[in-house]
Protein backbone atom coordinates (compact mmCIF):
# COMPACT_ATOMS: atom_id res chain seq x y z
CA UNK A 1 0.00 0.00 0.00
CA UNK A 2 2.84 2.39 0.89
CA UNK A 3 4.56 1.56 -2.37
CA UNK A 4 1.41 2.36 -4.33
CA UNK A 5 0.99 5.72 -2.56
CA UNK A 6 4.62 6.62 -3.24
CA UNK A 7 4.24 5.65 -6.90
CA UNK A 8 1.10 7.78 -7.26
CA UNK A 9 2.87 10.69 -5.56
CA UNK A 10 5.83 10.47 -7.93
CA UNK A 11 3.49 10.32 -10.95
CA UNK A 12 1.54 13.36 -9.75
CA UNK A 13 4.78 15.27 -9.08
CA UNK A 14 5.98 14.40 -12.59
CA UNK A 15 2.71 15.65 -14.10
CA UNK A 16 2.85 18.94 -12.14
CA UNK A 17 6.48 19.56 -13.13
CA UNK A 18 5.67 18.74 -16.77
CA UNK A 19 2.73 21.19 -16.78
CA UNK A 20 4.85 23.96 -15.28
CA UNK A 21 7.58 23.28 -17.81
CA UNK A 22 5.09 23.41 -20.69
CA UNK A 23 3.73 26.74 -19.44
CA UNK A 24 7.23 28.16 -19.17
CA UNK A 25 8.02 26.99 -22.71
CA UNK A 26 4.83 28.62 -23.99
CA UNK A 27 5.93 31.93 -22.46
CA UNK A 28 9.42 31.70 -23.87
CA UNK A 29 11.03 29.51 -21.27
CA UNK A 30 12.87 30.43 -18.16
CA UNK A 31 14.81 33.25 -19.71
CA UNK A 32 16.73 35.89 -17.89
CA UNK A 33 15.02 39.21 -18.08
CA UNK A 34 16.67 41.67 -20.40
CA UNK A 35 18.86 44.12 -18.59
CA UNK A 36 18.76 47.73 -19.61
CA UNK A 37 21.75 48.68 -21.76
CA UNK A 38 24.84 49.85 -19.95
CA UNK A 39 25.31 53.57 -19.87
CA UNK A 40 28.22 53.37 -22.30
CA UNK A 41 26.13 51.41 -24.81
CA UNK A 42 23.39 54.03 -24.68
CA UNK A 43 25.63 57.04 -25.38
CA UNK A 44 25.26 58.41 -28.89
CA UNK A 45 26.18 62.04 -28.22
CA UNK A 46 29.94 62.68 -28.50
CA UNK A 47 29.61 65.53 -25.98
CA UNK A 48 28.39 63.08 -23.34
CA UNK A 49 31.29 60.75 -24.13
CA UNK A 50 33.70 63.68 -23.81
CA UNK A 51 32.19 64.65 -20.45
CA UNK A 52 32.71 61.11 -19.15
CA UNK A 53 36.36 61.16 -20.25
CA UNK A 54 37.04 64.56 -18.68
CA UNK A 55 35.40 63.67 -15.38
CA UNK A 56 37.23 60.33 -15.33
CA UNK A 57 40.54 62.16 -15.57
CA UNK A 58 39.59 64.31 -12.58
CA UNK A 59 38.32 61.35 -10.56
CA UNK A 60 41.66 59.59 -10.93
CA UNK A 61 42.95 62.13 -8.38
CA UNK A 62 40.21 61.26 -5.90
CA UNK A 63 37.35 63.60 -5.18
CA UNK A 64 36.86 66.17 -7.93
CA UNK A 65 38.04 69.53 -6.65
CA UNK A 66 36.27 72.79 -7.32
CA UNK A 67 39.24 73.78 -9.48
CA UNK A 68 38.98 70.59 -11.54
CA UNK A 69 35.24 71.09 -12.01
CA UNK A 70 35.82 74.65 -13.17
CA UNK A 71 38.52 73.56 -15.63
CA UNK A 72 36.23 70.86 -17.06
CA UNK A 73 33.35 73.31 -17.48
CA UNK A 74 35.58 75.96 -19.06
CA UNK A 75 37.08 73.44 -21.49
CA UNK A 76 33.63 72.19 -22.51
CA UNK A 77 32.44 75.76 -23.06
CA UNK A 78 35.54 76.60 -25.08
CA UNK A 79 35.61 73.56 -27.36
CA UNK A 80 31.99 72.44 -27.41
CA UNK A 81 30.59 75.97 -27.82
CA UNK A 82 28.01 75.57 -25.07
CA UNK A 83 26.73 77.87 -22.33
CA UNK A 84 27.05 77.50 -18.54
CA UNK A 85 23.83 75.54 -18.12
CA UNK A 86 24.71 73.00 -20.80
CA UNK A 87 28.26 72.64 -19.47
CA UNK A 88 26.92 72.05 -15.94
CA UNK A 89 24.48 69.46 -17.33
CA UNK A 90 27.22 67.62 -19.20
CA UNK A 91 29.47 67.78 -16.14
CA UNK A 92 26.67 66.29 -14.01
CA UNK A 93 26.13 63.58 -16.61
CA UNK A 94 29.85 62.81 -16.53
CA UNK A 95 29.84 62.59 -12.72
CA UNK A 96 26.84 60.29 -12.76
CA UNK A 97 28.33 58.11 -15.50
CA UNK A 98 31.74 57.75 -13.88
CA UNK A 99 30.02 57.00 -10.57
CA UNK A 100 28.05 54.25 -12.26
CA UNK A 101 30.94 52.77 -14.24
CA UNK A 102 33.70 53.35 -11.65
CA UNK A 103 36.26 53.48 -14.49
CA UNK A 104 35.60 54.14 -18.18
CA UNK A 105 38.81 52.46 -19.37
CA UNK A 106 37.34 48.94 -19.83
CA UNK A 107 34.54 50.43 -21.97
CA UNK A 108 36.74 52.85 -23.88
CA UNK A 109 36.16 51.27 -27.28
CA UNK A 110 32.36 51.62 -26.89
CA UNK A 111 32.64 55.06 -25.35
CA UNK A 112 34.67 56.38 -28.28
CA UNK A 113 32.25 55.11 -30.96
CA UNK A 114 30.13 58.28 -31.08
CA UNK A 115 33.31 60.36 -31.14
CA UNK A 116 34.80 58.34 -33.99
CA UNK A 117 31.55 58.44 -35.94
CA UNK A 118 30.68 62.10 -35.44
CA UNK A 119 33.79 64.21 -35.00
CA UNK A 120 36.29 65.53 -37.49
CA UNK A 121 40.01 65.04 -37.02
CA UNK A 122 40.33 68.61 -35.69
CA UNK A 123 37.52 68.01 -33.18
CA UNK A 124 39.16 64.79 -32.01
CA UNK A 125 42.39 66.73 -31.46
CA UNK A 126 40.40 69.30 -29.48
CA UNK A 127 39.06 66.47 -27.28
CA UNK A 128 42.60 65.33 -26.53
CA UNK A 129 43.61 68.94 -25.77
CA UNK A 130 40.70 69.18 -23.34
CA UNK A 131 41.80 65.95 -21.68
CA UNK A 132 45.39 67.19 -21.40
CA UNK A 133 44.25 70.46 -19.85
CA UNK A 134 42.17 68.60 -17.25
CA UNK A 135 45.09 66.26 -16.49
CA UNK A 136 47.44 69.23 -16.03
CA UNK A 137 44.98 71.15 -13.82
CA UNK A 138 46.07 69.69 -10.49
CA UNK A 139 49.89 69.56 -10.17
CA UNK A 140 50.64 67.65 -13.34
CA UNK A 141 49.28 64.43 -14.78
CA UNK A 142 49.32 61.09 -12.99
CA UNK A 143 50.52 57.99 -14.87
CA UNK A 144 46.95 56.67 -15.04
CA UNK A 145 45.80 59.97 -16.60
CA UNK A 146 48.62 59.78 -19.15
CA UNK A 147 47.60 56.21 -19.98
CA UNK A 148 43.95 57.14 -20.57
CA UNK A 149 44.98 60.02 -22.84
CA UNK A 150 47.41 57.77 -24.71
CA UNK A 151 44.70 55.11 -25.13
CA UNK A 152 42.27 57.70 -26.50
CA UNK A 153 44.95 59.03 -28.90
CA UNK A 154 45.70 55.51 -30.09
CA UNK A 155 42.05 54.55 -30.52
CA UNK A 156 41.33 57.76 -32.46
CA UNK A 157 44.53 57.29 -34.53
CA UNK A 158 45.84 60.68 -33.44
CA UNK A 159 49.34 59.45 -32.72
CA UNK A 160 49.65 58.85 -36.45
CA UNK A 161 48.98 62.45 -37.47
CA UNK A 162 52.05 63.96 -35.82
CA UNK A 163 50.16 66.00 -33.25
CA UNK A 164 52.44 67.63 -30.68
CA UNK A 165 51.37 67.26 -27.09
CA UNK A 166 52.63 68.43 -23.70
CA UNK A 167 51.92 64.93 -22.30
N, C-alpha and C positions, 0 to 999 in steps of 0.2 A: 504494500500500500504506500509506504514511504517512497519507494522507488518510482511509483507511478506519479505521485504528487511532484516529485523533483523533476521528472521528465516533462510533465505538463508545464511546470514553472519555467523550465529552460526554453520550451517551445514558445510560450507566451512572451518571454523576454526577447527571443529572437525576432518574433513578429513585431514587437514594439520598436526594437532597434531598426529593423528593416523599414518600417513605416517612416520613422524619423529621418532615416537616410534618404528615402525617396523624396520626402518633402524638401530636404536640404538640396538635393540634386535639382528639383524643380525650380528652386529659387536661385540656382547658380552655385550650389555647393557651399561648403564652409570656406568661403574666401575671406581673406583679410580685407578689412575696409580700406578703401583708397585713402591715402594720407594726402593732405593738401601739399601742393608743391613747396619745396624749400624756397626760402626767400630769394636765394641766388637764381633759382630757375625761373622765378616770376619777374625778375628785373628785365625790362626792355628799354628803359630810358638810360642812356649813357651818363646823364648827370647824376642819377641815383648810384650807378656803379662807381663813378668818380667820388661821390660823397663817402661811400663805404671805404674806398681805398684811403682817402685822406684821414678819415677818423681812425681807421686801423693803424695808420702810422703814428698818430697821437697816442692811441691806447697802448702801443708797445712801451711807452714810458710810464705806464701806470694810469692813474686817474688823469683825465684830460684837464689841463690847466686852463684858466681863463685866457691866458696868452695864446695857447694852442688853438682854442676855439676861435679867437679873434682872427688868427692867421688863416685858419681854414675858411672862415666866412669871407674874409677879404680876398683870398685867392679865388674862391668860387665867384664872387662878384666881378672880379677883374677878368677872369678867363671865360666864365659862362654867361657873362652879360646879364646878370640877374640882380634884382633889388634885395634890400635887407630881409624882407619877409620870405622871399623864395629861398634865399641863402640859409636863413634860420630853419626853414622847413626841411631843406636838404640835409643840413647838419643834424637835425633831429632824426631824420630817416637813417642817416649814417650811424648815429649812436644806437638807435634801436636795432639796426641790422647787425652791427658788430657785437652788440650784447646778445643777440640771438645766436649768431654763428660762433662766437668766441674768437675765431681767427679766420680771416677770409682766404688765407694762403691755400688751403686744400681745395677750395672752390674757385681758384683764380681763373682757370680756363673758362668756366661758365660765366664768371663775373665779367670777363673781358669781351664776351661775345657781342653785347650791344655796342661796345666801344669800337671793336674791330669792324662791325657792320655799318656803323653810322658816322664815324668821325673821319676826317681827312688826316693826312700825314701831319700837317701843321697842328691840327687840334690834338692829335695823339702826343705830339711833342709838348704842347701846352700842358697836357695832363701830367706828363713826367716832370715838367718844371714845377707845377703845383705841388706834386709829391715831394720834390726835392726841397722846396721852400718850407713845407710843413716839417720835414725831417730835420732841417737846419734850425728850426724855430727855438728849440730848447737845448742849448749847449752842444750842438753838433749831432750828427746822426749816429744811432746805435747800429751795430752789425746787422741786427734783424731788420731794421729799416732799410739799410743798404741792400739787403737781400731781396726784400719785397720790390724795391724800385728796380733792381737788376732783373728780377723775374718778369716784371711788367714790360720793361724795355725789350727783353728777349722775346716775350710772347707777341708783342706788337711789332717786332722786327725793326726796332729803332736803333739797335746797336749796329745795324748794317748800313745806316744812312750817314754815318760819320758825325753824329750830333755830339757836340762838346757838352760836358756836364761837370759841375763842381763835385759830384759824388762819384 
